[in-house]
Amino acid sequence: MEEALILCNGGHVEALNIHLEHLYFATIDISDFVWKYQPLPYYKSIETNHWYDNARKIAKLSTVKASKNYPHSHHLPYGFNQSPILPSICLFDSTLGRYLDKLCKSKEVCVSIYMDDIVISAQDNELLNKVFDKILVAAEKSKFALSKEKTKPVAMQTEAFHILVTHRNMKVEYGRFVKLQHAYSASDSEAQKHGIGSYVGSVNKAQDNC
């Protein structure tokens, strides 16, 4: 693989932090990112990346049979190392992935991808709207279903991972913040309290003092 979609240190907070100097933002959320996949797309992606001999075996062993009410015969289970890795490989090899790969080289648009969330930002509203529309088209060509609820069009504020992002500012979304406050108050574990405080502080230090 060419190194264009670069792996970066940090989690979802860092994936949002890199956008803060921009004025306009948008979020694209892929529905069913892990659950939708069956062995065939995994096999094709693994084969493409030069692991041909073991591709079919890896793809088969990485999926489990779905319940009767599920639209696909197999899906990836949660909780395994390959669960986020294999969908990410499929994304990379898709029309959407190739467009995002190209977009990563742009100096005018910032893009970050963390699991099923794609966040884009720019200083130019018109430019970002064009990019947003192209991402929607690429997602459709790649047969990725997008979450209507979580996908946010271009605006001066966006939300991802229950975090609100604006120019030079992030804060935990109110509903999630209240839940974290309740969890903090109800906990007898100092380690858990420290973890909650550290997380909120990593997003917005002012909220950590509330």
Backbone as CSV, one residue per row, in Angstrom:
resi,resn,N_x,N_y,N_z,CA_x,CA_y,CA_z,C_x,C_y,C_z
1,MET,0.828,-1.197,0.000,0.000,0.000,0.000,0.867,1.253,0.000
2,GLU,0.432,2.270,-0.709,1.121,3.546,-0.639,0.715,4.244,0.652
3,GLU,1.642,4.958,1.243,1.348,5.643,2.487,0.791,7.026,2.196
4,ALA,-0.502,7.105,2.045,-1.152,8.398,1.885,-2.180,8.570,2.990
5,LEU,-2.999,7.518,3.207,-3.868,7.518,4.363,-2.996,7.116,5.549
6,ILE,-2.439,8.091,6.222,-1.393,7.848,7.211,-1.998,7.486,8.561
7,LEU,-1.427,6.471,9.210,-1.823,6.120,10.560,-1.180,7.103,11.528
8,CYS,-1.990,7.665,12.419,-1.483,8.666,13.357,-1.659,8.188,14.792
9,ASN,-0.847,8.733,15.677,-0.985,8.433,17.094,-2.231,9.105,17.648
10,GLY,-2.740,8.549,18.742,-3.898,9.153,19.387,-5.191,8.498,18.952
11,GLY,-6.252,8.772,19.704,-7.556,8.201,19.405,-8.471,9.197,18.736
12,HIS,-9.780,9.062,19.046,-10.749,9.899,18.343,-10.630,11.377,18.716
13,VAL,-10.161,11.679,19.922,-9.994,13.084,20.304,-8.930,13.746,19.434
14,GLU,-7.837,13.048,19.214,-6.778,13.593,18.361,-7.252,13.705,16.917
15,ALA,-8.125,12.766,16.490,-8.663,12.819,15.126,-9.485,14.080,14.904
16,LEU,-10.068,14.620,15.976,-10.828,15.869,15.870,-9.944,17.088,16.091
17,ASN,-8.964,16.938,16.940,-8.100,18.057,17.311,-7.383,18.681,16.110
18,ILE,-7.089,17.861,15.106,-6.335,18.363,13.948,-7.162,19.305,13.072
19,HIS,-8.470,19.404,13.340,-9.347,20.250,12.519,-9.566,21.646,13.113
20,LEU,-9.093,21.879,14.309,-9.524,23.051,15.074,-9.163,24.399,14.464
21,GLU,-8.159,24.459,13.629,-7.773,25.742,13.041,-8.670,26.148,11.876
22,HIS,-9.554,25.250,11.455,-10.433,25.567,10.332,-11.760,26.161,10.796
23,LEU,-12.491,26.740,9.842,-13.753,27.418,10.144,-14.980,26.571,9.836
24,TYR,-14.857,25.669,8.862,-16.004,24.876,8.416,-15.699,23.389,8.552
25,PHE,-16.750,22.641,8.929,-16.567,21.226,9.246,-17.742,20.405,8.712
26,ALA,-17.502,19.115,8.539,-18.571,18.181,8.183,-18.173,16.794,8.677
27,THR,-19.173,15.988,8.981,-18.948,14.618,9.452,-19.716,13.649,8.572
28,ILE,-19.064,12.580,8.176,-19.699,11.511,7.401,-19.579,10.235,8.216
29,ASP,-20.699,9.637,8.554,-20.710,8.433,9.385,-21.190,7.232,8.569
30,ILE,-20.362,6.205,8.485,-20.709,4.987,7.751,-21.508,4.062,8.657
31,SER,-22.701,3.685,8.226,-23.534,2.778,9.013,-23.025,1.349,8.907
32,ASP,-23.155,0.607,10.014,-22.892,-0.832,9.956,-21.487,-1.140,9.457
33,PHE,-20.521,-0.324,9.839,-19.167,-0.419,9.278,-18.555,-1.799,9.478
34,VAL,-18.696,-2.362,10.671,-18.143,-3.688,10.952,-19.125,-4.784,10.592
35,TRP,-20.380,-4.600,10.951,-21.355,-5.679,10.825,-21.731,-6.017,9.390
36,LYS,-21.608,-5.064,8.471,-22.112,-5.293,7.104,-21.254,-6.245,6.291
37,TYR,-19.986,-6.445,6.694,-19.052,-7.149,5.827,-19.203,-8.654,5.876
38,GLN,-19.101,-9.270,4.708,-19.117,-10.708,4.533,-17.745,-11.136,4.007
39,PRO,-17.471,-12.436,3.938,-16.134,-12.880,3.536,-15.645,-12.362,2.188
40,LEU,-16.540,-12.205,1.175,-16.084,-11.870,-0.172,-15.306,-10.556,-0.254
41,PRO,-15.836,-9.427,0.259,-15.048,-8.199,0.154,-13.742,-8.267,0.920
42,TYR,-13.727,-8.985,2.037,-12.477,-9.158,2.771,-11.485,-9.938,1.929
43,TYR,-11.997,-11.006,1.314,-11.128,-11.853,0.487,-10.511,-11.035,-0.641
44,LYS,-11.322,-10.216,-1.304,-10.818,-9.417,-2.425,-9.756,-8.422,-1.959
45,SER,-10.003,-7.784,-0.803,-9.040,-6.807,-0.306,-7.745,-7.465,0.132
46,ILE,-7.857,-8.589,0.812,-6.663,-9.302,1.263,-5.875,-9.803,0.068
47,GLU,-6.589,-10.331,-0.945,-5.932,-10.830,-2.151,-5.202,-9.693,-2.869
48,THR,-5.865,-8.531,-2.937,-5.269,-7.374,-3.601,-3.959,-6.967,-2.945
49,ASN,-3.896,-7.153,-1.637,-2.714,-6.725,-0.897,-1.694,-7.844,-0.720
50,HIS,-1.665,-8.766,-1.700,-0.575,-9.726,-1.847,-0.529,-10.833,-0.795
51,TRP,-1.672,-11.150,-0.210,-1.711,-12.278,0.716,-2.583,-13.375,0.109
52,TYR,-2.419,-13.595,-1.178,-3.339,-14.439,-1.944,-3.503,-15.825,-1.341
53,ASP,-2.405,-16.480,-0.976,-2.470,-17.870,-0.531,-3.385,-18.060,0.672
54,ASN,-3.381,-17.108,1.578,-4.179,-17.240,2.797,-5.417,-16.348,2.811
55,ALA,-5.669,-15.641,1.705,-6.744,-14.640,1.690,-8.106,-15.240,2.016
56,ARG,-8.465,-16.310,1.330,-9.787,-16.905,1.540,-9.926,-17.445,2.967
57,LYS,-8.866,-18.057,3.468,-8.895,-18.614,4.821,-9.046,-17.507,5.859
58,ILE,-8.275,-16.424,5.690,-8.345,-15.301,6.628,-9.741,-14.689,6.626
59,ALA,-10.293,-14.496,5.423,-11.622,-13.883,5.300,-12.693,-14.751,5.948
60,LYS,-12.607,-16.055,5.743,-13.615,-16.971,6.283,-13.535,-17.045,7.799
61,LEU,-12.318,-17.138,8.322,-12.137,-17.274,9.765,-12.446,-15.982,10.518
62,SER,-12.473,-14.872,9.811,-12.678,-13.576,10.467,-14.142,-13.188,10.575
63,THR,-15.041,-13.966,9.975,-16.463,-13.649,10.041,-17.226,-14.765,10.739
64,VAL,-18.406,-14.412,11.248,-19.268,-15.391,11.912,-20.651,-15.338,11.278
65,LYS,-21.412,-16.407,11.448,-22.761,-16.450,10.889,-23.655,-15.447,11.605
66,ALA,-24.486,-14.783,10.826,-25.394,-13.781,11.379,-26.701,-14.428,11.815
67,SER,-27.470,-13.712,12.614,-28.779,-14.203,13.035,-29.742,-14.196,11.852
68,LYS,-30.862,-14.863,12.000,-31.818,-15.011,10.900,-32.382,-13.676,10.430
69,ASN,-32.510,-12.720,11.326,-33.108,-11.430,10.973,-32.126,-10.460,10.335
70,TYR,-30.850,-10.862,10.242,-29.837,-9.965,9.694,-29.791,-10.110,8.177
71,PRO,-29.641,-9.003,7.417,-29.707,-9.066,5.950,-28.550,-9.802,5.281
72,HIS,-27.415,-9.976,5.972,-26.268,-10.668,5.395,-26.055,-12.004,6.093
73,SER,-25.414,-12.927,5.409,-25.206,-14.264,5.972,-24.129,-14.286,7.044
74,HIS,-23.116,-13.436,6.898,-22.013,-13.393,7.851,-21.671,-11.938,8.198
75,HIS,-20.993,-11.763,9.297,-20.495,-10.440,9.658,-19.276,-10.596,10.553
76,LEU,-18.553,-9.501,10.734,-17.410,-9.501,11.644,-17.902,-9.345,13.072
77,PRO,-17.375,-10.107,14.001,-17.731,-9.901,15.405,-16.963,-8.718,15.973
78,TYR,-17.512,-8.098,16.997,-16.782,-7.049,17.694,-15.789,-7.670,18.671
79,GLY,-14.782,-6.888,19.056,-13.896,-7.302,20.125,-12.652,-8.041,19.706
80,PHE,-12.407,-8.173,18.407,-11.214,-8.859,17.935,-10.317,-7.865,17.197
81,ASN,-9.017,-8.146,17.176,-8.072,-7.220,16.548,-8.422,-6.923,15.099
82,GLN,-8.879,-7.961,14.375,-9.146,-7.771,12.952,-10.479,-7.062,12.692
83,SER,-11.316,-6.919,13.735,-12.634,-6.314,13.532,-12.561,-4.903,12.960
84,PRO,-11.708,-4.008,13.473,-11.589,-2.696,12.829,-10.622,-2.686,11.658
85,ILE,-9.663,-3.617,11.656,-8.617,-3.590,10.634,-9.159,-3.986,9.266
86,LEU,-9.915,-5.081,9.198,-10.394,-5.566,7.898,-11.379,-4.607,7.229
87,PRO,-12.360,-4.028,7.959,-13.205,-3.026,7.299,-12.402,-1.833,6.802
88,SER,-11.360,-1.465,7.546,-10.527,-0.332,7.128,-9.780,-0.641,5.839
89,ILE,-9.341,-1.906,5.689,-8.688,-2.322,4.444,-9.679,-2.234,3.287
90,CYS,-10.916,-2.699,3.534,-11.947,-2.633,2.488,-12.259,-1.184,2.124
91,LEU,-12.307,-0.316,3.128,-12.529,1.105,2.862,-11.399,1.663,2.014
92,PHE,-10.173,1.334,2.355,-9.008,1.823,1.626,-9.068,1.412,0.161
93,ASP,-9.558,0.199,-0.107,-9.587,-0.326,-1.470,-10.825,0.099,-2.264
94,SER,-11.733,0.838,-1.643,-12.981,1.226,-2.301,-12.840,2.550,-3.046
95,THR,-13.872,2.889,-3.824,-13.913,4.193,-4.498,-13.836,5.321,-3.477
96,LEU,-14.558,5.159,-2.372,-14.519,6.160,-1.312,-13.116,6.276,-0.723
97,GLY,-12.492,5.149,-0.459,-11.146,5.158,0.101,-10.140,5.825,-0.818
98,ARG,-10.266,5.565,-2.106,-9.336,6.176,-3.065,-9.531,7.691,-3.137
99,TYR,-10.786,8.128,-3.021,-11.017,9.578,-3.023,-10.468,10.218,-1.746
100,LEU,-10.674,9.561,-0.611,-10.140,10.077,0.648,-8.616,10.090,0.628
101,ASP,-8.040,9.075,-0.001,-6.589,8.997,-0.158,-6.076,10.219,-0.922
102,LYS,-6.778,10.555,-1.994,-6.421,11.736,-2.796,-6.608,13.013,-1.984
103,LEU,-7.674,13.039,-1.206,-8.005,14.216,-0.411,-6.960,14.477,0.678
104,CYS,-6.371,13.411,1.189,-5.350,13.550,2.238,-4.139,14.352,1.766
105,LYS,-3.942,14.394,0.463,-2.789,15.117,-0.091,-3.086,16.602,-0.302
106,SER,-4.337,16.983,-0.090,-4.731,18.377,-0.289,-4.236,19.254,0.855
107,LYS,-3.803,20.457,0.520,-3.367,21.410,1.537,-4.519,22.301,1.995
108,GLU,-5.646,22.225,1.282,-6.774,23.104,1.592,-7.843,22.424,2.433
109,VAL,-7.851,21.097,2.404,-8.858,20.334,3.139,-8.163,19.371,4.093
110,CYS,-8.650,19.338,5.320,-8.128,18.393,6.313,-9.126,17.246,6.445
111,VAL,-8.644,16.018,6.465,-9.513,14.854,6.606,-8.936,13.909,7.643
112,SER,-9.789,13.400,8.507,-9.381,12.365,9.451,-10.416,11.248,9.425
113,ILE,-9.939,10.028,9.567,-10.805,8.851,9.531,-10.542,8.040,10.787
114,TYR,-11.569,7.830,11.583,-11.440,7.005,12.781,-12.595,6.022,12.779
115,MET,-12.278,4.757,12.499,-13.297,3.721,12.349,-14.316,4.146,11.285
116,ASP,-15.575,4.326,11.678,-16.620,4.620,10.692,-16.926,6.109,10.569
117,ASP,-16.147,6.948,11.224,-16.384,8.385,11.169,-15.319,9.092,10.337
118,ILE,-15.778,9.876,9.391,-14.895,10.683,8.549,-15.211,12.144,8.837
119,VAL,-14.217,12.897,9.237,-14.408,14.322,9.514,-13.549,15.116,8.541
120,ILE,-14.151,16.123,7.926,-13.425,16.986,6.998,-13.587,18.431,7.444
121,SER,-12.605,19.253,7.106,-12.680,20.670,7.469,-11.870,21.499,6.482
122,ALA,-12.188,22.778,6.426,-11.474,23.704,5.537,-11.814,25.133,5.941
123,GLN,-11.092,26.070,5.387,-11.389,27.480,5.615,-12.452,27.983,4.644
124,ASP,-12.617,27.278,3.527,-13.500,27.704,2.437,-14.794,26.889,2.467
125,ASN,-15.900,27.555,2.717,-17.206,26.900,2.809,-17.600,26.230,1.496
126,GLU,-17.456,26.955,0.391,-17.846,26.430,-0.923,-17.009,25.207,-1.297
127,LEU,-15.718,25.276,-1.068,-14.835,24.149,-1.367,-15.228,22.920,-0.560
128,LEU,-15.489,23.115,0.730,-15.808,21.966,1.582,-17.142,21.342,1.198
129,ASN,-18.095,22.154,0.757,-19.375,21.612,0.294,-19.190,20.740,-0.940
130,LYS,-18.311,21.155,-1.847,-18.026,20.349,-3.039,-17.385,19.021,-2.648
131,VAL,-16.454,19.076,-1.705,-15.791,17.860,-1.224,-16.799,16.940,-0.542
132,PHE,-17.659,17.513,0.274,-18.692,16.744,0.972,-19.582,16.005,-0.021
133,ASP,-20.021,16.710,-1.066,-20.875,16.090,-2.086,-20.146,14.958,-2.815
134,LYS,-18.870,15.140,-3.090,-18.088,14.102,-3.766,-17.919,12.871,-2.877
135,ILE,-17.788,13.095,-1.585,-17.687,11.971,-0.649,-18.988,11.173,-0.636
136,LEU,-20.119,11.866,-0.663,-21.412,11.174,-0.691,-21.546,10.316,-1.944
137,VAL,-21.120,10.851,-3.082,-21.175,10.102,-4.345,-20.249,8.897,-4.283
138,ALA,-19.033,9.099,-3.775,-18.062,8.007,-3.675,-18.546,6.924,-2.725
139,ALA,-19.202,7.325,-1.642,-19.740,6.356,-0.683,-20.827,5.509,-1.331
140,GLU,-21.674,6.150,-2.133,-22.742,5.415,-2.821,-22.158,4.430,-3.827
141,LYS,-21.148,4.853,-4.581,-20.500,3.960,-5.541,-19.836,2.779,-4.840
142,SER,-19.366,3.012,-3.627,-18.698,1.959,-2.858,-19.692,1.094,-2.087
143,LYS,-20.981,1.450,-2.190,-22.058,0.731,-1.501,-21.941,0.831,0.015
144,PHE,-21.453,1.979,0.482,-21.448,2.269,1.907,-22.724,3.029,2.242
145,ALA,-23.495,2.509,3.177,-24.675,3.227,3.649,-24.234,4.227,4.709
146,LEU,-24.745,5.445,4.623,-24.371,6.481,5.577,-25.498,6.723,6.568
147,SER,-25.138,7.020,7.789,-26.115,7.315,8.830,-26.674,8.721,8.626
148,LYS,-27.984,8.809,8.391,-28.614,10.118,8.201,-28.564,10.938,9.489
149,GLU,-28.634,10.247,10.614,-28.639,10.935,11.903,-27.261,11.489,12.258
150,LYS,-26.213,10.713,11.996,-24.872,11.101,12.437,-24.070,11.854,11.379
151,THR,-24.475,11.755,10.120,-23.780,12.505,9.071,-24.217,13.968,9.130
152,LYS,-23.250,14.854,9.262,-23.534,16.280,9.430,-23.004,17.061,8.230
153,PRO,-23.867,17.806,7.517,-23.404,18.603,6.376,-22.500,19.740,6.828
154,VAL,-21.931,20.425,5.869,-20.960,21.486,6.157,-21.606,22.607,6.978
155,ALA,-20.934,22.962,8.053,-21.393,24.042,8.931,-20.199,24.541,9.738
156,MET,-20.442,25.553,10.555,-19.363,26.076,11.395,-19.206,25.270,12.684
157,GLN,-20.026,24.248,12.827,-19.905,23.309,13.944,-20.256,21.916,13.454
158,THR,-19.545,20.920,13.931,-19.914,19.545,13.624,-19.850,18.720,14.895
159,GLU,-20.334,17.494,14.811,-20.307,16.594,15.961,-19.858,15.214,15.522
160,ALA,-18.962,14.634,16.287,-18.527,13.256,16.076,-18.081,12.700,17.420
161,PHE,-18.379,11.438,17.664,-17.999,10.779,18.925,-18.570,11.508,20.143
162,HIS,-19.742,12.128,19.985,-20.379,12.903,21.059,-19.521,14.095,21.484
163,ILE,-18.758,14.621,20.550,-17.943,15.807,20.788,-18.323,16.872,19.764
164,LEU,-18.565,18.091,20.245,-18.878,19.213,19.363,-17.583,19.928,18.995
165,VAL,-17.430,20.221,17.713,-16.207,20.844,17.210,-16.543,22.163,16.525
166,THR,-15.882,23.218,16.950,-15.974,24.513,16.288,-14.547,25.052,16.139
167,HIS,-14.430,26.239,15.559,-13.106,26.835,15.361,-12.373,26.997,16.695
168,ARG,-11.260,26.299,16.833,-10.385,26.362,18.010,-11.073,25.949,19.308
169,ASN,-12.093,25.102,19.213,-12.764,24.664,20.441,-13.429,23.299,20.252
170,MET,-13.335,22.476,21.288,-14.069,21.214,21.346,-14.709,21.105,22.725
171,LYS,-15.851,20.431,22.797,-16.444,20.136,24.096,-17.312,18.889,23.977
172,VAL,-17.419,18.171,25.083,-18.253,16.974,25.107,-19.710,17.398,24.974
173,GLU,-20.432,16.744,24.093,-21.851,17.050,23.855,-22.619,16.952,25.172
174,TYR,-23.605,17.825,25.366,-24.266,17.990,26.666,-24.826,16.679,27.222
175,GLY,-25.559,15.938,26.406,-26.156,14.691,26.883,-25.112,13.696,27.356
176,ARG,-24.028,13.552,26.598,-22.952,12.651,26.990,-22.238,13.176,28.240
177,PHE,-22.080,14.506,28.322,-21.419,15.105,29.481,-22.202,14.832,30.762
178,VAL,-23.518,14.935,30.690,-24.367,14.665,31.857,-24.232,13.205,32.287
179,LYS,-24.206,12.292,31.321,-24.031,10.873,31.648,-22.686,10.625,32.325
180,LEU,-21.656,11.284,31.843,-20.335,11.135,32.452,-20.315,11.720,33.864
181,GLN,-21.011,12.835,34.055,-21.103,13.423,35.394,-21.785,12.462,36.359
182,HIS,-22.879,11.849,35.917,-23.606,10.901,36.766,-22.743,9.687,37.082
183,ALA,-22.034,9.193,36.071,-21.154,8.039,36.281,-20.049,8.387,37.272
184,TYR,-19.538,9.592,37.169,-18.480,10.057,38.078,-19.006,10.127,39.512
185,SER,-20.191,10.698,39.689,-20.771,10.870,41.025,-21.128,9.534,41.671
186,ALA,-21.557,8.577,40.843,-22.002,7.283,41.368,-20.859,6.303,41.601
187,SER,-19.692,6.606,41.095,-18.582,5.650,41.152,-17.855,5.686,42.499
188,ASP,-17.481,4.493,42.973,-16.647,4.364,44.167,-15.192,4.112,43.797
189,SER,-14.927,4.042,42.504,-13.583,3.731,42.028,-12.827,5.011,41.688
190,GLU,-11.722,5.225,42.366,-10.906,6.396,42.070,-10.311,6.319,40.666
191,ALA,-10.000,5.086,40.253,-9.441,4.903,38.909,-10.459,5.294,37.846
192,GLN,-11.729,4.897,38.064,-12.777,5.251,37.103,-13.005,6.760,37.089
193,LYS,-13.033,7.363,38.263,-13.214,8.811,38.338,-12.071,9.543,37.639
194,HIS,-10.866,9.044,37.859,-9.705,9.651,37.204,-9.808,9.514,35.687
195,GLY,-10.265,8.333,35.235,-10.412,8.096,33.800,-11.426,9.028,33.166
196,ILE,-12.567,9.211,33.846,-13.607,10.111,33.331,-13.090,11.547,33.282
197,GLY,-12.445,11.966,34.375,-11.910,13.325,34.427,-10.840,13.568,33.383
198,SER,-9.977,12.574,33.197,-8.901,12.709,32.206,-9.460,12.800,30.801
199,TYR,-10.509,11.989,30.522,-11.102,12.014,29.182,-11.740,13.372,28.898
200,VAL,-12.579,13.831,29.828,-13.248,15.123,29.628,-12.211,16.236,29.499
201,GLY,-11.177,16.180,30.326,-10.124,17.189,30.266,-9.351,17.171,28.970
202,SER,-9.223,15.983,28.366,-8.515,15.893,27.085,-9.303,16.547,25.962
203,VAL,-10.626,16.628,26.145,-11.483,17.291,25.157,-11.554,18.786,25.444
204,ASN,-11.854,19.107,26.700,-12.012,20.511,27.089,-11.724,20.637,28.585
205,LYS,-10.632,21.274,28.940,-10.225,21.380,30.340,-11.231,22.167,31.171
206,ALA,-11.922,23.120,30.556,-12.918,23.907,31.282,-14.080,23.024,31.721
207,GLN,-14.488,22.074,30.883,-15.568,21.159,31.248,-15.158,20.254,32.400
208,ASP,-13.883,19.917,32.471,-13.391,19.031,33.523,-13.586,19.649,34.896
209,ASN,-13.713,20.958,34.951,-13.876,21.648,36.229,-15.337,21.858,36.605
210,CYS,-16.244,21.424,35.717,-17.675,21.631,35.977,-18.219,20.569,36.932
